[in-house]
């Protein structure tokens, strides 16, 4: 209808009508595009909020997992120190027997750094990496992913090394599957039968445990900064959700 009125106005050279009708068309197109833009922005902000909530859940889980792994590494280091002390003195006090056996059980039990990538991978798969508007959060996420990938890069080599050293020790002990001990990290572990005099006379035993202890310490030092980054990101996510959507992440969930 409008196009016909414009055509008629052209034929009668009614330029005022041409101008008015043209402005109506342009304004209608503009408003239509603007509504679409506003709607797309609203959808993206809703998606952003959901991604931020999910990221928060992922990193809460990551903090719990990485904290537990670090505590386990600390226990391993303590047990390995007890083993090395016993080998050095060629004697083991009864109070250290359980630590000795647990230490043998857990030699080389090292996890890769924990990063729950569910939301990060979902954003990447959907092409939504730029959906998060807060540049500080985006930079922190990029730093965390880079740090974890860097620390994970050589993990296969670490596993092969610890496996090699563990075999040296296991050749000189016997696991007693009928005897178990409770443990907060493993649930339980098998008893270990050994001759402390034989073990301490074999220099490669202490060398193997010392090498694993060195790797364990290196992993602990490498994972501590990762946990620090996780803990630093969490309040940033909470502040963003509170300031922009008035969402208290500890009390509210996304409907």
Phi, psi and omega in degrees: 000314181295318180297324178292322178294322178295318179297319178295321180295323177298317183295325180267003181056039176269082188293330178296316178295319177303314182297313182297312182296322178296317178299322178298316179297312181298316180297320179297317178296316181300312181297322178297315177296320181295319178298317177298318179296315179298319180294317178298319180296320179297317179296317181295322179293323176295317177297319179300314180300315180296319178298318181295319177297316180293322176299319179300315179299317180299317184281334171298316178294320179295320178297316179298315181293316182290324176298315179297318179297320179294322177295322178294318178298321178296319177296318178300315180299319178296316179294320179295323177296321178295320178296313181297322177296318179295320179292323181293322181265352183059035179205150180225120179288147183304327182295339182260004184297315182294319178297321179299311183292320177295321179298320177294318180300323189256012179303121177080007178281088183233128178270153170292163179300140184270123172220112179278104191265013184309306184285321179300315179291325178296318178296317181294317181296328181271001182067033185248027182298333181264011182293324180288123185277331183286111183294329179295320178292318179298317179294320179295318178299315180298320179296317180296312180299316179297318180295315181294317179295324177296315181288338180274341188302319184260017187292324179299320178295320178298317180299319179295320180295311181295325178297318178300312181291325179296321179300323180300318180286316184295336177294344187245007178228168177229129177278134179255097186288350177272357181236119182232156176234146176282148180210137182293336182263317184269344189088302174199161175218157183282150173291158182234128176261132185205164174244108185299327180292320178293317181297317185286340180277345180264105187299329183291339178294307179297323179296318180295315180293322178297320180294316178296320179298322178296317178295319179299317179295321179297319179295321180296317178295326181287327185274337180300314178296330177296315178297322177300318179293321177299313181294331179285328181288323187305308179295333176295317178295318180296318180294319179297316180293322180288315186288324185265330183235000182058038179259121172268103191297338180279346184238334186245155173234160180285129180289000000 
